[in-house]
């Protein structure tokens, strides 16, 4: 196992290396091939074909090459990772929620915060430290001017990592409509001489009460179709452009459900759904599901005076559990 992870540390950034290395002639063509090949890895992983291939692979080293080459494409590379264990427990159907983690899901939700709030979050994909995401956010509501927020996230480890820094502004229009916008810096770094690349993009969203207890949320990420790099393939190293649309309905003070669809402009839509149960004042139970890949999730939350502690885990039938924990503090 130690040898597998030693190899993986070199390979997890393989796909990004293709786009960050600019070559002429055959080298440029090799970069294109590597990029196009990686785009097919997800379908193999989703269908379980990659695991059949690993069983037939004669050497551990070659199996590791295949596995982490695909994994680095599938679970990294868009810089738009969700954050907060509440959202994770609900299948990340969070485009309608109004908490500090709206900094990562729909900035319009920040407009309904009443007091300054800070949050930190840690997720470890499939219990692998190399696939960890650390996130933090701070929101500052004002009486007249709306809410200002700063968010940061870091995916990866010292040899390969992705960073995102966002500056957001949100404004409510009465108590039934809000809008928000965020300007993002995105960076990718690969050690051992490969260097780094960065880009700037924007994201924005709205939230609105359609009926009593029924909320709509809509969000768009990277409408400018920013790229981290350009090479002979016209697609370059594209950052995904995503559109999310969701509804949330509260049956009572104790139960609410959320349903959301997220569409990458270059891929099939993802469906997300979650349910939250509030049996007693300080305790929440949550469950969710999402597609592409198919993940089930669950978790709980505790409200302790100014603190909110959320714990969650999602489960993939082949890759296992991804634990997530977050902590938020409100300056009341």
C-alpha positions as a Markdown table, in Angstrom:
| # | Residue | x | y | z |
|---|---|---|---|---|
| 1 | Unk | 0.0 | 0.0 | 0.0 |
| 2 | Unk | 2.8 | 2.4 | 0.8 |
| 3 | Unk | 4.3 | 1.9 | -2.7 |
| 4 | Unk | 0.8 | 2.5 | -4.3 |
| 5 | Unk | 0.5 | 5.9 | -2.6 |
| 6 | Unk | 4.1 | 6.8 | -3.4 |
| 7 | Unk | 3.3 | 6.3 | -7.1 |
| 8 | Unk | -0.1 | 8.0 | -6.7 |
| 9 | Unk | 1.5 | 11.2 | -5.4 |
| 10 | Unk | 3.3 | 11.6 | -8.7 |
| 11 | Unk | 0.3 | 10.6 | -10.8 |
| 12 | Unk | -2.6 | 12.4 | -9.2 |
| 13 | Unk | -1.6 | 15.6 | -11.1 |
| 14 | Unk | -1.0 | 13.8 | -14.4 |
| 15 | Unk | -3.9 | 15.3 | -16.3 |
| 16 | Unk | -3.1 | 18.8 | -15.1 |
| 17 | Unk | 0.5 | 18.3 | -16.1 |
| 18 | Unk | -0.7 | 17.8 | -19.7 |
| 19 | Unk | -2.3 | 21.3 | -19.8 |
| 20 | Unk | 0.4 | 23.1 | -17.8 |
| 21 | Unk | 3.2 | 21.8 | -20.0 |
| 22 | Unk | 3.4 | 23.7 | -23.3 |
| 23 | Unk | 5.2 | 21.8 | -26.0 |
| 24 | Unk | 5.7 | 21.9 | -29.8 |
| 25 | Unk | 5.1 | 19.2 | -32.3 |
| 26 | Unk | 4.9 | 15.7 | -30.9 |
| 27 | Unk | 4.9 | 17.0 | -27.3 |
| 28 | Unk | 1.9 | 19.2 | -27.9 |
| 29 | Unk | 0.1 | 16.3 | -29.6 |
| 30 | Unk | 0.9 | 14.1 | -26.6 |
| 31 | Unk | -0.7 | 16.6 | -24.3 |
| 32 | Unk | -3.8 | 16.6 | -26.4 |
| 33 | Unk | -4.0 | 12.8 | -26.3 |
| 34 | Unk | -3.5 | 12.8 | -22.5 |
| 35 | Unk | -6.3 | 15.3 | -22.0 |
| 36 | Unk | -8.8 | 13.6 | -24.3 |
| 37 | Unk | -8.0 | 10.2 | -22.7 |
| 38 | Unk | -8.7 | 11.5 | -19.2 |
| 39 | Unk | -12.1 | 12.8 | -20.3 |
| 40 | Unk | -13.1 | 9.2 | -20.9 |
| 41 | Unk | -11.9 | 8.0 | -17.5 |
| 42 | Unk | -15.0 | 9.1 | -15.7 |
| 43 | Unk | -17.3 | 6.8 | -17.8 |
| 44 | Unk | -15.1 | 3.8 | -17.1 |
| 45 | Unk | -15.0 | 4.6 | -13.4 |
| 46 | Unk | -18.8 | 5.2 | -13.2 |
| 47 | Unk | -19.5 | 1.9 | -15.0 |
| 48 | Unk | -17.2 | -0.1 | -12.9 |
| 49 | Unk | -15.0 | -1.0 | -15.9 |
| 50 | Unk | -11.9 | 0.4 | -14.3 |
| 51 | Unk | -12.1 | -2.1 | -11.5 |
| 52 | Unk | -12.3 | -5.0 | -13.9 |
| 53 | Unk | -9.3 | -3.7 | -15.6 |
| 54 | Unk | -7.4 | -3.4 | -12.4 |
| 55 | Unk | -8.1 | -7.0 | -11.6 |
| 56 | Unk | -6.5 | -8.1 | -14.8 |
| 57 | Unk | -3.6 | -5.7 | -14.6 |
| 58 | Unk | -0.3 | -7.7 | -14.1 |
| 59 | Unk | 1.6 | -5.1 | -12.0 |
| 60 | Unk | 0.6 | -2.9 | -9.1 |
| 61 | Unk | 2.5 | 0.0 | -10.6 |
| 62 | Unk | 0.5 | 0.0 | -13.8 |
| 63 | Unk | -2.8 | -0.5 | -12.0 |
| 64 | Unk | -2.0 | 2.5 | -9.9 |
| 65 | Unk | -1.2 | 4.6 | -13.0 |
| 66 | Unk | -4.6 | 3.8 | -14.4 |
| 67 | Unk | -6.5 | 4.3 | -11.2 |
| 68 | Unk | -5.1 | 7.6 | -10.1 |
| 69 | Unk | -5.0 | 9.0 | -13.6 |
| 70 | Unk | -8.8 | 8.5 | -13.7 |
| 71 | Unk | -9.3 | 9.6 | -10.1 |
| 72 | Unk | -7.5 | 12.9 | -10.5 |
| 73 | Unk | -9.8 | 13.8 | -13.4 |
| 74 | Unk | -13.0 | 12.6 | -11.8 |
| 75 | Unk | -12.8 | 14.2 | -8.4 |
| 76 | Unk | -10.6 | 17.2 | -9.0 |
| 77 | Unk | -10.1 | 19.9 | -11.6 |
| 78 | Unk | -13.1 | 22.2 | -11.5 |
| 79 | Unk | -12.2 | 24.3 | -8.4 |
| 80 | Unk | -15.9 | 24.5 | -7.5 |
| 81 | Unk | -16.0 | 21.9 | -4.7 |
| 82 | Unk | -18.9 | 22.2 | -2.3 |
| 83 | Unk | -18.2 | 22.9 | 1.3 |
| 84 | Unk | -19.8 | 22.3 | 4.7 |
| 85 | Unk | -21.0 | 19.0 | 6.1 |
| 86 | Unk | -24.7 | 20.1 | 6.1 |
| 87 | Unk | -24.7 | 20.2 | 2.3 |
| 88 | Unk | -22.6 | 17.0 | 2.1 |
| 89 | Unk | -25.2 | 15.1 | 4.2 |
| 90 | Unk | -28.0 | 16.4 | 1.9 |
| 91 | Unk | -26.4 | 15.2 | -1.3 |
| 92 | Unk | -25.1 | 18.7 | -1.9 |
| 93 | Unk | -28.6 | 19.9 | -2.8 |
| 94 | Unk | -27.8 | 23.2 | -1.2 |
| 95 | Unk | -28.6 | 25.9 | -3.8 |
| 96 | Unk | -31.5 | 27.2 | -1.7 |
| 97 | Unk | -29.9 | 27.2 | 1.7 |
| 98 | Unk | -29.1 | 30.4 | 3.7 |
| 99 | Unk | -26.0 | 29.8 | 5.8 |
| 100 | Unk | -22.3 | 30.6 | 5.7 |
| 101 | Unk | -21.7 | 27.8 | 3.2 |
| 102 | Unk | -23.8 | 29.7 | 0.6 |
| 103 | Unk | -20.4 | 31.1 | -0.2 |
| 104 | Unk | -19.7 | 27.9 | -2.1 |
| 105 | Unk | -23.2 | 26.9 | -3.3 |
| 106 | Unk | -25.2 | 30.1 | -4.0 |
| 107 | Unk | -24.0 | 33.5 | -2.8 |
| 108 | Unk | -27.6 | 34.8 | -2.7 |
| 109 | Unk | -28.1 | 32.8 | 0.5 |
| 110 | Unk | -25.6 | 35.1 | 2.3 |
| 111 | Unk | -28.0 | 38.0 | 2.1 |
| 112 | Unk | -30.2 | 36.5 | 4.8 |
| 113 | Unk | -27.4 | 36.2 | 7.4 |
| 114 | Unk | -28.1 | 38.6 | 10.4 |
| 115 | Unk | -24.7 | 38.5 | 12.2 |
| 116 | Unk | -21.1 | 38.1 | 11.2 |
| 117 | Unk | -20.3 | 34.4 | 10.7 |
| 118 | Unk | -17.2 | 32.3 | 10.2 |
| 119 | Unk | -17.0 | 28.6 | 9.1 |
| 120 | Unk | -14.3 | 26.0 | 8.5 |
| 121 | Unk | -14.8 | 22.6 | 6.7 |
| 122 | Unk | -12.8 | 19.5 | 6.0 |
| 123 | Unk | -13.7 | 16.7 | 3.5 |
| 124 | Unk | -11.6 | 13.6 | 2.8 |
| 125 | Unk | -12.6 | 11.9 | -0.4 |
| 126 | Unk | -12.6 | 8.1 | 0.0 |
| 127 | Unk | -10.5 | 8.6 | 3.2 |
| 128 | Unk | -7.5 | 9.6 | 1.1 |
| 129 | Unk | -5.5 | 12.5 | 2.5 |
| 130 | Unk | -4.3 | 13.3 | -1.1 |
| 131 | Unk | -8.0 | 14.0 | -2.0 |
| 132 | Unk | -8.8 | 16.3 | 0.9 |
| 133 | Unk | -10.5 | 19.6 | 0.6 |
| 134 | Unk | -10.2 | 22.3 | 3.3 |
| 135 | Unk | -12.5 | 25.3 | 3.1 |
| 136 | Unk | -13.2 | 28.4 | 5.1 |
| 137 | Unk | -15.5 | 31.4 | 4.8 |
| 138 | Unk | -16.3 | 34.6 | 6.6 |
| 139 | Unk | -19.5 | 36.7 | 6.0 |
| 140 | Unk | -20.1 | 40.3 | 7.2 |
| 141 | Unk | -23.7 | 41.4 | 7.0 |
| 142 | Unk | -24.5 | 45.2 | 7.1 |
| 143 | Unk | -27.7 | 46.9 | 7.9 |
| 144 | Unk | -28.1 | 48.8 | 4.6 |
| 145 | Unk | -25.4 | 47.7 | 2.2 |
| 146 | Unk | -25.9 | 43.9 | 2.0 |
| 147 | Unk | -23.5 | 41.1 | 3.0 |
| 148 | Unk | -19.8 | 40.9 | 2.1 |
| 149 | Unk | -18.0 | 37.6 | 2.2 |
| 150 | Unk | -14.6 | 36.0 | 1.7 |
| 151 | Unk | -14.1 | 32.3 | 1.0 |
| 152 | Unk | -11.1 | 30.1 | 0.4 |
| 153 | Unk | -10.6 | 26.4 | -0.4 |
| 154 | Unk | -7.6 | 24.1 | -0.9 |
| 155 | Unk | -7.8 | 20.7 | -2.6 |
| 156 | Unk | -4.8 | 18.3 | -2.7 |
| 157 | Unk | -1.4 | 18.1 | -1.1 |
| 158 | Unk | 2.1 | 19.5 | -1.5 |
| 159 | Unk | 2.8 | 17.9 | -4.9 |
| 160 | Unk | -0.5 | 18.7 | -6.5 |
| 161 | Unk | -3.1 | 21.2 | -5.3 |
| 162 | Unk | -5.9 | 23.5 | -6.4 |
| 163 | Unk | -6.8 | 26.8 | -4.7 |
| 164 | Unk | -9.9 | 29.0 | -4.9 |
| 165 | Unk | -10.4 | 32.4 | -3.3 |
| 166 | Unk | -13.7 | 34.2 | -3.7 |
| 167 | Unk | -15.0 | 37.7 | -2.8 |
| 168 | Unk | -18.8 | 37.8 | -2.6 |
| 169 | Unk | -21.5 | 40.4 | -2.3 |
| 170 | Unk | -25.2 | 39.5 | -1.6 |
| 171 | Unk | -28.3 | 41.7 | -1.2 |
| 172 | Unk | -31.8 | 40.9 | -0.2 |
| 173 | Unk | -34.8 | 42.7 | -1.6 |
| 174 | Unk | -37.4 | 42.4 | 1.1 |
| 175 | Unk | -37.6 | 39.0 | 2.8 |
| 176 | Unk | -38.5 | 37.0 | -0.2 |
| 177 | Unk | -35.9 | 37.7 | -2.9 |
| 178 | Unk | -32.1 | 37.9 | -2.8 |
| 179 | Unk | -29.2 | 38.0 | -5.3 |
| 180 | Unk | -25.5 | 37.4 | -5.0 |
| 181 | Unk | -22.3 | 37.5 | -7.0 |
| 182 | Unk | -18.7 | 36.3 | -6.4 |
| 183 | Unk | -15.4 | 37.0 | -8.1 |
| 184 | Unk | -13.0 | 34.0 | -8.0 |
| 185 | Unk | -9.3 | 33.4 | -8.3 |
| 186 | Unk | -8.5 | 29.9 | -9.3 |
| 187 | Unk | -5.1 | 28.3 | -9.1 |
| 188 | Unk | -3.5 | 24.9 | -9.8 |
| 189 | Unk | 0.1 | 24.0 | -8.7 |
| 190 | Unk | 2.2 | 21.0 | -9.5 |
| 191 | Unk | 5.5 | 20.5 | -7.8 |
| 192 | Unk | 8.8 | 19.1 | -9.1 |
| 193 | Unk | 9.3 | 21.8 | -11.8 |
| 194 | Unk | 5.9 | 21.7 | -13.5 |
| 195 | Unk | 4.8 | 25.1 | -12.1 |
| 196 | Unk | 1.4 | 26.6 | -11.7 |
| 197 | Unk | -1.5 | 28.2 | -13.7 |
| 198 | Unk | -4.3 | 30.5 | -12.6 |
| 199 | Unk | -7.4 | 32.1 | -13.9 |
| 200 | Unk | -10.2 | 34.5 | -12.8 |
| 201 | Unk | -13.9 | 33.8 | -13.2 |
| 202 | Unk | -17.3 | 34.8 | -11.7 |
| 203 | Unk | -20.4 | 33.1 | -10.3 |
| 204 | Unk | -23.8 | 34.4 | -9.3 |
| 205 | Unk | -27.1 | 33.3 | -8.0 |
| 206 | Unk | -30.6 | 34.2 | -6.9 |
| 207 | Unk | -33.1 | 32.9 | -4.3 |
| 208 | Unk | -36.8 | 33.6 | -4.2 |
| 209 | Unk | -39.9 | 32.5 | -2.2 |
| 210 | Unk | -42.4 | 31.2 | -4.7 |
| 211 | Unk | -45.1 | 30.2 | -2.3 |
| 212 | Unk | -45.3 | 29.9 | 1.5 |
| 213 | Unk | -42.6 | 27.4 | 2.6 |
| 214 | Unk | -41.4 | 26.9 | -1.1 |
| 215 | Unk | -38.1 | 28.5 | -2.1 |
| 216 | Unk | -36.3 | 28.5 | -5.5 |
| 217 | Unk | -32.6 | 28.8 | -5.9 |
| 218 | Unk | -30.6 | 29.3 | -9.1 |
| 219 | Unk | -26.8 | 29.6 | -9.6 |
| 220 | Unk | -24.3 | 29.8 | -12.4 |
| 221 | Unk | -20.6 | 29.2 | -12.2 |
| 222 | Unk | -18.0 | 30.3 | -14.7 |
| 223 | Unk | -20.3 | 31.7 | -17.4 |
| 224 | Unk | -17.2 | 33.4 | -18.9 |
| 225 | Unk | -15.8 | 29.9 | -19.8 |
| 226 | Unk | -12.5 | 30.7 | -18.3 |
| 227 | Unk | -9.6 | 28.4 | -19.0 |
| 228 | Unk | -6.4 | 27.5 | -17.0 |
| 229 | Unk | -4.4 | 27.0 | -20.1 |
| 230 | Unk | -4.5 | 26.9 | -23.9 |
| 231 | Unk | -2.8 | 24.4 | -26.1 |
| 232 | Unk | -3.4 | 23.1 | -29.6 |
| 233 | Unk | -6.7 | 21.5 | -28.7 |
| 234 | Unk | -9.2 | 24.3 | -29.0 |
| 235 | Unk | -10.9 | 23.2 | -25.8 |
| 236 | Unk | -7.8 | 24.0 | -23.8 |
| 237 | Unk | -7.9 | 23.2 | -20.1 |
| 238 | Unk | -11.4 | 24.3 | -19.5 |
| 239 | Unk | -12.9 | 25.1 | -16.2 |
| 240 | Unk | -16.4 | 23.7 | -16.2 |
| 241 | Unk | -19.4 | 26.1 | -16.6 |
| 242 | Unk | -22.2 | 24.9 | -14.3 |
| 243 | Unk | -25.8 | 25.9 | -13.9 |
| 244 | Unk | -27.8 | 24.8 | -10.8 |
| 245 | Unk | -31.5 | 25.0 | -10.2 |
| 246 | Unk | -33.3 | 23.8 | -7.1 |
| 247 | Unk | -36.4 | 23.9 | -4.9 |
| 248 | Unk | -36.8 | 23.5 | -1.2 |
| 249 | Unk | -40.1 | 22.9 | 0.6 |
| 250 | Unk | -40.6 | 23.0 | 4.4 |
| 251 | Unk | -43.5 | 20.7 | 5.5 |
| 252 | Unk | -43.1 | 22.1 | 9.0 |
| 253 | Unk | -40.5 | 23.5 | 11.4 |
| 254 | Unk | -39.2 | 20.0 | 11.7 |
| 255 | Unk | -38.9 | 18.7 | 8.1 |
| 256 | Unk | -37.7 | 20.2 | 4.8 |
| 257 | Unk | -36.7 | 18.6 | 1.5 |
| 258 | Unk | -34.5 | 19.9 | -1.3 |
| 259 | Unk | -34.3 | 18.9 | -4.9 |
| 260 | Unk | -31.7 | 20.2 | -7.3 |
| 261 | Unk | -30.3 | 19.6 | -10.7 |
| 262 | Unk | -26.8 | 20.7 | -11.8 |
| 263 | Unk | -25.8 | 20.9 | -15.5 |
| 264 | Unk | -22.2 | 21.1 | -16.8 |
| 265 | Unk | -22.5 | 22.6 | -20.2 |
| 266 | Unk | -20.3 | 19.8 | -21.6 |
| 267 | Unk | -21.7 | 16.9 | -19.6 |
| 268 | Unk | -25.0 | 15.2 | -18.5 |
| 269 | Unk | -27.0 | 16.8 | -15.7 |
| 270 | Unk | -26.6 | 15.7 | -12.1 |
| 271 | Unk | -29.6 | 15.2 | -9.8 |
| 272 | Unk | -29.4 | 15.9 | -6.1 |
| 273 | Unk | -31.9 | 15.4 | -3.3 |
| 274 | Unk | -31.9 | 15.8 | 0.5 |
| 275 | Unk | -34.1 | 15.7 | 3.5 |
| 276 | Unk | -33.5 | 17.4 | 6.9 |
| 277 | Unk | -35.3 | 16.4 | 10.1 |
| 278 | Unk | -35.3 | 18.6 | 13.2 |
| 279 | Unk | -36.6 | 16.4 | 16.0 |
| 280 | Unk | -35.5 | 18.6 | 18.9 |
| 281 | Unk | -34.3 | 22.2 | 19.2 |
| 282 | Unk | -30.5 | 21.6 | 18.9 |
| 283 | Unk | -30.3 | 18.5 | 16.8 |
| 284 | Unk | -30.7 | 17.8 | 13.1 |
| 285 | Unk | -30.7 | 14.5 | 11.1 |
| 286 | Unk | -30.0 | 14.5 | 7.4 |
| 287 | Unk | -29.9 | 12.2 | 4.4 |
| 288 | Unk | -29.3 | 12.6 | 0.7 |
| 289 | Unk | -28.5 | 11.2 | -2.7 |
| 290 | Unk | -26.9 | 12.4 | -5.9 |
| 291 | Unk | -26.2 | 11.0 | -9.3 |
| 292 | Unk | -23.2 | 10.9 | -11.7 |
| 293 | Unk | -21.6 | 9.4 | -9.7 |
| 294 | Unk | -24.3 | 7.7 | -7.6 |
| 295 | Unk | -23.6 | 8.7 | -4.0 |
| 296 | Unk | -25.7 | 8.2 | -0.9 |
| 297 | Unk | -25.1 | 10.5 | 2.1 |
| 298 | Unk | -26.1 | 11.0 | 5.7 |
| 299 | Unk | -25.2 | 13.1 | 8.7 |
| 300 | Unk | -26.3 | 15.2 | 11.7 |
| 301 | Unk | -25.9 | 18.7 | 13.1 |
| 302 | Unk | -25.7 | 20.2 | 16.5 |
| 303 | Unk | -26.5 | 23.8 | 17.5 |
| 304 | Unk | -24.7 | 24.8 | 20.7 |
| 305 | Unk | -25.3 | 28.5 | 21.4 |
| 306 | Unk | -23.2 | 30.4 | 18.8 |
| 307 | Unk | -21.7 | 27.2 | 17.4 |
| 308 | Unk | -23.0 | 24.9 | 14.7 |
| 309 | Unk | -21.2 | 21.5 | 14.3 |
| 310 | Unk | -22.1 | 19.4 | 11.3 |
| 311 | Unk | -20.8 | 15.9 | 10.5 |
| 312 | Unk | -21.5 | 13.9 | 7.3 |
| 313 | Unk | -20.3 | 11.1 | 5.1 |
| 314 | Unk | -21.1 | 10.1 | 1.5 |
| 315 | Unk | -20.8 | 6.6 | 0.2 |
| 316 | Unk | -19.7 | 5.3 | -3.2 |
| 317 | Unk | -20.3 | 1.6 | -3.8 |
| 318 | Unk | -16.8 | 1.0 | -5.2 |
| 319 | Unk | -14.6 | 3.7 | -3.6 |
| 320 | Unk | -16.1 | 3.7 | -0.1 |
| 321 | Unk | -16.8 | 6.6 | 2.4 |
| 322 | Unk | -15.9 | 10.2 | 2.3 |
| 323 | Unk | -16.1 | 11.8 | 5.7 |
| 324 | Unk | -16.9 | 15.5 | 6.2 |
| 325 | Unk | -17.0 | 17.8 | 9.2 |
| 326 | Unk | -17.6 | 21.5 | 9.5 |
| 327 | Unk | -17.8 | 24.1 | 12.2 |
| 328 | Unk | -19.5 | 27.5 | 12.1 |
| 329 | Unk | -19.5 | 30.3 | 14.6 |
| 330 | Unk | -21.9 | 33.3 | 14.7 |
| 331 | Unk | -20.9 | 36.5 | 16.5 |
| 332 | Unk | -24.2 | 37.2 | 18.2 |
